[in-house]
Amino acid sequence: MRGPAAPCRLVLVGCGKMGTAMLRGWLAGKAADDFFVVEPAGAPPELSGTDRISWHKAPDSLPADLIPDAVVFAVKPQIVDVVLPGYRRWARPETLFLSIVAGKTIRGLARHLGEAAIVRTMPNTPAAIGRGITVACANPRVTREQRQLCDRLLAAIGESAWVEDEALLDPVTAVSGSGPAYVFLMIEALAGAGETAGLPADLALRLALATVAGSGELARVAGESPRQLRENVTSPGGTTRAALDVLMAEDGLVALISRAVAAATERSRELAG
C-alpha cells in the first residue's frame, strides 16, 4: 500500500452528478496521478478533454495490469448489485473499495466483493458544490493509511467524519443525508409565508434564500452555539419571540423535526435491512 502522500491510481465507477463532483475535486486537488472512470454514458462534456482521465464504458476495458489504490462506487442503488462483481478481481489488501451508494451495507458490498477493504459512506447533496458532509464507516480490513486516503478523497466534496458503528449511519442518513430536503422545504415555507403576508413572490423567495444561506454560514463560522445565536436575535416581547413561541410549541417545529428524523432513521434501517 502506498503512503497517503504518494502517487496513486483511482478507479471511479459511475460519473453522474456526485461522481462528477468528486472527480472535479480530485483533479483540482491533484488527489491522484491517474484516473480511470467507468461510465457507460461516456465522459461529461466538461471533462471529456482532460488528459489525466482514462474513460471506459465497462470494467472489461480497464488495463489488465491495473492495481488501483481505490475503487470508488458512485452508482445508483438499484444497479449496484449488478455492477459490483465486475470489480471483485481487486479484492486484495492494497486496494480500498469506497462506496457512496445509499442504503448498501458493508455486508451487502462484501457479498459481491469478497474479503476486501471496504468503506461505506453517507454523503449529502451539497457535495455537488464541494460543501457536503460525508460520514464514513470502515470494515476491519481497512488500514490507517487507507482511512487517510479516504479522507483525502472525501475532502473533494466537503467535510468528512467517521463512525465505528455502522448502525449510526441510519441516523446520519436521517440528519445529513435527508437533511437538505428539510432545509429546502424550510425555504419553500418561508417564501410562501412571506408571499401570503403580502410580499411579491420573487422578493419573498430572495429573502428566504439569502436568510437561510446567510444564517447557515453565520452558524458555521461564529464560534457560538446555534442556541446562543438564536437568543442573540430574540428580544423579549419582540417579533422574533412571537414567532418562536409558535415554532417551539409542543406541536411546533422542534417536535416535527424530531419526528421527521425518527421516521427517516427507521426507514433507513428498513432499506438497509
Backbone torsions as a table, in degrees:
resi	resn	phi	psi	omega
1	MET	NA	129.9	177.0
2	ARG	-71.4	152.6	176.0
3	GLY	-68.4	163.7	-172.8
4	PRO	-63.7	-23.1	-178.3
5	ALA	-97.8	-3.6	-176.9
6	ALA	-81.3	159.0	176.5
7	PRO	-57.9	147.0	178.8
8	CYS	-146.5	167.4	179.8
9	ARG	-117.3	132.4	-177.1
10	LEU	-120.5	139.8	171.9
11	VAL	-112.0	124.4	175.8
12	LEU	-109.4	123.9	-179.5
13	VAL	-106.3	106.0	-176.9
14	GLY	101.5	124.7	-179.0
15	CYS	-132.0	54.5	171.5
16	GLY	-80.9	-150.5	-176.9
17	LYS	-61.2	-48.2	-177.6
18	MET	-70.8	-43.5	178.7
19	GLY	-60.7	-41.6	178.8
20	THR	-65.1	-41.1	178.1
21	ALA	-60.9	-43.5	179.0
22	MET	-64.8	-44.7	-177.6
23	LEU	-62.7	-42.0	177.2
24	ARG	-60.0	-43.2	178.9
25	GLY	-65.2	-40.7	178.4
26	TRP	-63.2	-41.8	179.3
27	LEU	-64.6	-44.5	-179.3
28	ALA	-64.9	-38.5	-178.3
29	GLY	-91.0	3.1	-179.7
30	LYS	52.1	51.1	-176.8
31	ALA	-71.9	-19.0	-179.3
32	ALA	-154.1	163.8	175.5
33	ASP	-82.5	-39.5	-173.8
34	ASP	-130.8	134.5	178.7
35	PHE	-120.5	129.8	176.1
36	PHE	-119.1	118.5	-174.9
37	VAL	-115.1	127.2	176.2
38	VAL	-104.6	110.0	-177.4
39	GLU	-146.7	108.1	-178.3
40	PRO	-55.8	-30.4	-178.8
41	ALA	-79.3	-6.3	-178.8
42	GLY	87.0	-177.1	-174.9
43	ALA	-75.5	136.7	170.4
44	PRO	-60.4	147.0	-176.1
45	PRO	-52.5	-38.3	-175.7
46	GLU	-72.1	-12.6	-178.3
47	LEU	-117.3	-2.4	-171.1
48	SER	-64.6	-26.2	-177.4
49	GLY	-99.1	13.4	-176.6
50	THR	-82.6	119.4	-174.8
51	ASP	-65.4	-29.2	-173.4
52	ARG	-79.2	-3.4	-178.1
53	ILE	-109.6	130.3	173.3
54	SER	-104.9	118.0	-174.7
55	TRP	-95.9	140.0	-178.2
56	HIS	-140.0	144.2	178.8
57	LYS	-84.7	-22.8	-177.5
58	ALA	-154.1	158.1	-178.3
59	PRO	-63.6	-23.7	-179.2
60	ASP	-60.9	-24.8	-177.0
61	SER	-91.0	-1.4	176.0
62	LEU	-68.1	149.3	-178.5
63	PRO	-56.0	136.2	-177.1
64	ALA	-64.1	-29.0	-177.4
65	ASP	-94.5	6.7	-178.6
66	LEU	-70.8	128.8	171.5
67	ILE	-125.8	94.6	-175.5
68	PRO	-75.6	153.8	172.7
69	ASP	-75.9	-31.5	179.6
70	ALA	-149.7	143.3	170.9
71	VAL	-118.3	119.5	-175.6
72	VAL	-108.2	122.1	179.5
73	PHE	-96.8	117.4	179.4
74	ALA	-129.6	51.3	-177.8
75	VAL	-108.7	169.6	179.9
76	LYS	-71.8	144.4	-177.4
77	PRO	-56.1	-33.6	-175.0
78	GLN	-71.4	-14.2	179.3
79	ILE	-114.5	-1.6	-172.3
80	VAL	-62.1	-36.8	-179.3
81	ASP	-65.4	-27.6	177.3
82	VAL	-79.7	-33.4	-174.3
83	VAL	-78.4	-42.5	-170.0
84	LEU	-56.1	-44.6	-175.4
85	PRO	-56.6	-24.6	-179.9
86	GLY	-68.1	-7.9	-176.6
87	TYR	-118.4	6.9	-178.0
88	ARG	-62.8	-23.3	-178.6
89	ARG	-60.7	-18.5	179.7
90	TRP	-100.1	21.1	176.5
91	ALA	-77.1	77.8	-178.5
92	ARG	-141.9	158.7	-172.8
93	PRO	-57.3	-31.0	-174.1
94	GLU	-81.9	-2.9	-179.6
95	THR	-116.6	128.0	176.7
96	LEU	-95.8	132.8	171.4
97	PHE	-101.3	120.7	-178.4
98	LEU	-117.6	120.3	-177.2
99	SER	-111.5	130.3	170.3
100	ILE	-111.5	21.4	-178.6
101	VAL	-79.5	120.9	-177.4
102	ALA	-65.1	135.7	171.4
103	GLY	80.2	0.0	-179.2
104	LYS	-100.1	114.4	-175.9
105	THR	-74.4	164.5	175.6
106	ILE	-59.6	-41.3	178.4
107	ARG	-62.4	-41.7	178.5
108	GLY	-64.9	-37.4	176.7
109	LEU	-67.5	-43.3	-178.1
110	ALA	-65.9	-25.5	178.3
111	ARG	-58.7	-30.9	-179.7
112	HIS	-100.5	-27.5	-172.8
113	LEU	-98.4	-15.4	179.0
114	GLY	80.9	-152.4	-175.9
115	GLU	-80.7	81.8	-173.0
116	ALA	-125.5	161.5	172.7
117	ALA	-82.1	113.1	-171.9
118	ILE	-125.3	133.8	171.8
119	VAL	-121.0	125.2	174.8
120	ARG	-101.3	135.9	-178.8
121	THR	-128.4	160.5	173.5
122	MET	-128.5	96.1	175.0
123	PRO	-87.0	179.4	171.5
124	ASN	-134.5	169.7	-168.2
125	THR	-64.8	-27.3	174.8
126	PRO	-60.9	-9.7	173.4
127	ALA	-57.1	-27.9	-178.6
128	ALA	-62.1	-21.2	177.2
129	ILE	-116.8	18.9	177.9
130	GLY	75.2	17.0	-178.0
131	ARG	-122.8	27.4	179.2
132	GLY	-84.7	178.7	167.8
133	ILE	-135.7	132.1	-175.7
134	THR	-122.3	130.7	176.5
135	VAL	-107.1	133.7	-173.8
136	ALA	-120.7	151.7	175.9
137	CYS	-139.6	132.8	-174.9
138	ALA	-112.6	150.2	170.5
139	ASN	-85.1	169.3	-173.5
140	PRO	-62.7	-16.5	-178.2
141	ARG	-79.1	-11.6	-178.5
142	VAL	-78.8	126.0	-178.6
143	THR	-83.7	169.1	176.9
144	ARG	-61.3	-40.1	179.4
145	GLU	-65.0	-36.5	178.5
146	GLN	-70.8	-31.8	173.7
147	ARG	-64.2	-40.1	178.9
148	GLN	-64.9	-40.3	175.5
149	LEU	-61.8	-43.1	178.2
150	CYS	-59.3	-45.4	178.0
151	ASP	-58.6	-41.7	-179.4
152	ARG	-64.7	-40.1	-179.9
153	LEU	-70.1	-41.2	-179.4
154	LEU	-70.9	-23.2	178.3
155	ALA	-61.9	-20.0	179.3
156	ALA	-66.1	-21.4	-176.7
157	ILE	-120.4	13.0	176.8
158	GLY	130.7	-146.8	-178.7
159	GLU	-85.3	162.9	175.0
160	SER	-144.0	157.3	178.0
161	ALA	-147.9	162.7	-178.6
162	TRP	-120.4	146.4	166.7
163	VAL	-126.5	147.1	180.0
164	GLU	-93.8	-20.5	179.0
165	ASP	-101.7	113.2	-176.4
166	GLU	-61.3	-27.1	179.9
167	ALA	-60.9	-23.7	179.7
168	LEU	-70.9	-14.3	177.4
169	LEU	-68.3	-18.1	175.7
170	ASP	-69.6	-51.8	174.2
171	PRO	-67.3	-29.0	173.7
172	VAL	-59.9	-45.0	177.5
173	THR	-58.4	-42.4	-177.5
174	ALA	-68.5	-33.6	-176.6
175	VAL	-87.7	-56.6	-174.6
176	SER	-99.4	-33.5	179.7
177	GLY	-66.7	-49.8	177.7
178	SER	-87.7	-15.4	-173.7
179	GLY	-53.2	-40.3	178.7
180	PRO	-55.9	-34.6	178.1
181	ALA	-63.9	-35.7	178.4
182	TYR	-64.7	-40.5	-179.1
183	VAL	-68.2	-41.4	178.0
184	PHE	-62.0	-38.3	176.8
185	LEU	-65.0	-38.2	177.1
186	MET	-60.3	-42.5	178.1
187	ILE	-63.3	-44.8	177.3
188	GLU	-57.3	-48.9	-175.6
189	ALA	-65.9	-41.0	-178.7
190	LEU	-66.6	-42.4	177.8
191	ALA	-66.0	-42.0	179.0
192	GLY	-62.9	-40.0	178.9
193	ALA	-66.7	-37.7	177.7
194	GLY	-64.2	-39.4	178.3
195	GLU	-65.7	-41.1	178.0
196	THR	-62.0	-33.2	-179.9
197	ALA	-78.0	-3.7	174.4
198	GLY	118.4	-3.7	-179.7
199	LEU	-76.1	147.1	170.7
200	PRO	-59.3	144.9	-173.9
201	ALA	-58.2	-42.5	-177.7
202	ASP	-67.3	-37.8	178.4
203	LEU	-69.3	-41.9	179.5
204	ALA	-59.4	-43.4	179.2
205	LEU	-67.3	-41.3	178.8
206	ARG	-61.1	-43.8	178.7
207	LEU	-62.7	-43.7	-178.9
208	ALA	-64.4	-45.9	-179.7
209	LEU	-61.4	-48.7	-177.7
210	ALA	-66.5	-36.5	-179.1
211	THR	-67.6	-45.4	179.8
212	VAL	-67.2	-44.8	-179.7
213	ALA	-64.4	-46.5	-178.7
214	GLY	-66.2	-40.1	179.8
215	SER	-66.7	-39.3	176.9
216	GLY	-62.4	-42.5	179.5
217	GLU	-68.0	-39.9	176.9
218	LEU	-60.8	-44.0	179.0
219	ALA	-62.4	-32.8	-178.2
220	ARG	-71.8	-37.3	-170.9
221	VAL	-106.2	-11.5	-168.6
222	ALA	-70.8	-28.9	-176.7
223	GLY	82.0	5.0	175.4
224	GLU	-113.7	156.0	179.5
225	SER	-69.8	155.3	175.3
226	PRO	-55.7	-36.7	178.8
227	ARG	-61.6	-44.3	-179.6
228	GLN	-66.1	-39.7	177.5
229	LEU	-62.5	-39.4	177.8
230	ARG	-63.2	-44.8	-178.8
231	GLU	-65.9	-30.0	-179.8
232	ASN	-62.9	-28.8	-177.1
233	VAL	-105.7	10.8	-176.9
234	THR	-112.5	101.4	177.5
235	SER	-86.9	140.3	177.5
236	PRO	-57.6	129.0	177.3
237	GLY	76.0	6.4	-177.0
238	GLY	-93.1	-173.8	-176.7
239	THR	-67.1	-39.6	-179.9
240	THR	-64.6	-39.7	179.0
241	ARG	-62.3	-40.2	179.6
242	ALA	-62.6	-40.5	179.2
243	ALA	-69.9	-42.3	-178.4
244	LEU	-66.8	-30.0	176.5
245	ASP	-60.8	-31.8	176.7
246	VAL	-78.0	-48.0	-175.8
247	LEU	-65.7	-30.0	-175.9
248	MET	-101.9	11.9	176.1
249	ALA	-66.4	169.9	-176.1
250	GLU	-56.5	-34.1	179.2
251	ASP	-109.4	23.5	-174.7
252	GLY	-89.2	-158.6	-172.4
253	LEU	-61.8	-41.6	-178.1
254	VAL	-60.4	-46.2	179.4
255	ALA	-65.8	-39.3	179.9
256	LEU	-64.5	-41.9	179.3
257	ILE	-64.7	-41.3	177.8
258	SER	-59.6	-43.9	178.2
259	ARG	-67.2	-37.6	-179.8
260	ALA	-65.1	-45.2	179.8
261	VAL	-65.3	-39.3	177.4
262	ALA	-62.7	-42.1	180.0
263	ALA	-66.0	-41.8	179.6
264	ALA	-67.0	-38.5	177.9
265	THR	-61.9	-45.6	-179.6
266	GLU	-63.9	-40.9	179.0
267	ARG	-66.6	-36.8	177.0
268	SER	-62.3	-40.3	177.6
269	ARG	-64.2	-39.9	178.9
270	GLU	-64.1	-42.9	-178.0
271	LEU	-69.6	-38.7	-179.9
272	ALA	-72.4	-28.3	-179.4
273	GLY	-73.0	NA	NA
